[in-house]
Amino acid sequence: MSLKERISEDMKAAMRAKEAAKLGAIRLLMAAMKQREVDERIVLDDTSIIAITEKLIKQRRDSVSQYDAAGRKDLADAERFEIEVLSAYMPAALSDAEIDAAIQAAITETGASSAADMGKLMASLKPKLAGRADMSAVSARVKAALADKN
């Protein structure tokens, strides 16, 4: 079953179970997917759906931090619930050891030796790690790995 079909089935199940909050989060994802399909006149594959989901989760995390700073626990909790629902459609996260191994392999593969090679290195890592690791954290690890090489 494709990811798109799974999301659609989960939406139907949430409707049947009358789970309004979960249904809202799934509809939000479906709307973002449909918008992208219409805008770009394409049919989304699983990789594209994961990218959309990742973006929505990042937006929710930003909202949570804003709501927490403003003392709006109710709104922050609603956003956390949406993150939980959306996270179910993401692939399993990589461990720190797996991320470090991927970074070392990319350094060897690209011949990166300094911070100037960071863009080339991140371009090599992004397709392998997208959706399975926080790319900002990976970027920090890449910087540290390149600093150790010098």
C-alpha positions as CSV (number, residue, x, y, z in Angstrom):
1,M,0.0,0.0,0.0
2,S,1.4,3.4,-0.9
3,L,1.7,6.1,1.7
4,K,-1.0,8.1,-0.1
5,E,-3.4,5.2,0.2
6,R,-2.5,4.6,3.8
7,I,-3.2,8.3,4.7
8,S,-6.6,8.0,2.9
9,E,-7.5,4.8,4.7
10,D,-6.5,6.4,8.1
11,M,-8.7,9.4,7.2
12,K,-11.7,7.1,6.6
13,A,-11.0,5.3,9.9
14,A,-10.8,8.5,11.8
15,M,-14.2,9.6,10.3
16,R,-15.8,6.3,11.3
17,A,-14.4,6.5,14.8
18,K,-15.4,10.2,15.1
19,E,-11.9,11.2,16.1
20,A,-12.2,14.9,15.2
21,A,-8.7,16.0,16.2
22,K,-7.0,13.2,14.3
23,L,-9.2,13.7,11.3
24,G,-8.3,17.4,11.3
25,A,-4.6,16.6,11.2
26,I,-5.0,14.1,8.4
27,R,-7.1,16.5,6.4
28,L,-4.4,19.1,6.8
29,L,-1.9,16.7,5.3
30,M,-4.3,15.7,2.5
31,A,-4.9,19.3,1.6
32,A,-1.2,20.1,1.5
33,M,-0.7,17.0,-0.8
34,K,-3.6,18.0,-3.1
35,Q,-2.3,21.6,-3.3
36,R,1.1,20.4,-4.4
37,E,-0.4,18.0,-7.0
38,V,-2.6,20.8,-8.4
39,D,0.2,23.4,-8.4
40,E,2.8,21.3,-10.0
41,R,0.4,19.1,-12.1
42,I,2.1,15.9,-10.8
43,V,1.1,12.7,-8.9
44,L,3.0,12.6,-5.6
45,D,5.2,9.6,-4.8
46,D,6.1,8.5,-1.3
47,T,9.2,10.6,-1.2
48,S,7.3,13.8,-2.0
49,I,4.7,13.0,0.6
50,I,7.4,12.5,3.2
51,A,8.9,15.9,2.3
52,I,5.4,17.5,2.7
53,T,4.8,15.8,6.0
54,E,8.3,16.8,7.3
55,K,7.5,20.4,6.4
56,L,4.2,20.3,8.2
57,I,5.8,18.8,11.3
58,K,8.5,21.5,11.3
59,Q,5.8,24.2,11.1
60,R,4.0,22.5,14.1
61,R,7.2,22.4,16.1
62,D,7.7,26.1,15.5
63,S,4.2,26.8,16.6
64,V,4.6,24.8,19.7
65,S,7.6,26.9,20.7
66,Q,5.7,30.1,20.0
67,Y,2.7,28.9,22.0
68,D,4.8,27.7,24.9
69,A,6.6,31.1,25.0
70,A,3.2,32.9,25.0
71,G,1.8,30.6,27.8
72,R,-0.9,29.0,25.6
73,K,-0.6,25.4,26.8
74,D,-3.9,24.5,25.1
75,L,-2.8,25.5,21.7
76,A,0.7,24.0,22.2
77,D,-0.9,20.6,23.2
78,A,-3.1,20.7,20.0
79,E,0.0,21.2,17.9
80,R,1.8,18.4,19.7
81,F,-1.1,16.1,19.0
82,E,-0.9,17.0,15.3
83,I,2.9,16.3,15.3
84,E,2.1,12.9,16.8
85,V,-0.4,12.1,14.1
86,L,1.8,13.3,11.2
87,S,4.9,11.5,12.6
88,A,3.1,8.2,12.0
89,Y,3.6,8.8,8.2
90,M,7.4,9.4,8.5
91,P,9.9,6.6,8.0
92,A,11.7,5.2,11.1
93,A,14.3,7.7,12.4
94,L,18.0,6.8,12.1
95,S,20.1,6.3,15.3
96,D,23.0,8.7,16.0
97,A,25.4,5.9,15.1
98,E,23.7,5.4,11.7
99,I,23.8,9.2,11.0
100,D,27.5,9.4,11.9
101,A,28.2,6.4,9.7
102,A,26.4,8.1,6.8
103,I,28.3,11.3,7.3
104,Q,31.7,9.4,7.3
105,A,30.7,7.5,4.2
106,A,29.7,10.8,2.5
107,I,33.0,12.4,3.5
108,T,34.9,9.5,2.0
109,E,32.7,9.5,-1.1
110,T,33.0,13.2,-1.8
111,G,36.5,13.7,-0.6
112,A,35.4,16.6,1.6
113,S,38.2,18.0,3.8
114,S,37.1,21.5,4.9
115,A,34.1,23.6,5.7
116,A,34.2,24.8,2.1
117,D,33.0,21.4,1.0
118,M,30.0,21.5,3.3
119,G,27.5,22.2,0.5
120,K,28.7,19.3,-1.6
121,L,28.6,17.0,1.5
122,M,25.0,18.1,2.5
123,A,23.9,17.6,-1.1
124,S,25.2,14.0,-1.0
125,L,23.5,13.3,2.4
126,K,20.1,14.9,1.9
127,P,18.6,12.2,-0.4
128,K,19.9,9.5,1.9
129,L,18.7,11.0,5.2
130,A,15.7,13.2,4.3
131,G,12.7,12.2,6.4
132,R,14.8,9.9,8.6
133,A,16.9,12.5,10.4
134,D,16.6,16.2,11.4
135,M,18.7,17.9,8.7
136,S,19.6,20.8,10.9
137,A,21.1,18.4,13.4
138,V,22.9,16.6,10.6
139,S,24.3,19.9,9.4
140,A,25.7,20.5,12.8
141,R,27.3,17.1,12.9
142,V,28.8,17.6,9.4
143,K,30.4,20.9,10.6
144,A,31.8,19.1,13.6
145,A,33.1,16.2,11.5
146,L,34.8,18.6,9.1
147,A,36.3,20.6,11.9
148,D,37.8,17.4,13.3
149,K,39.4,16.7,9.9
150,N,41.3,20.0,10.0
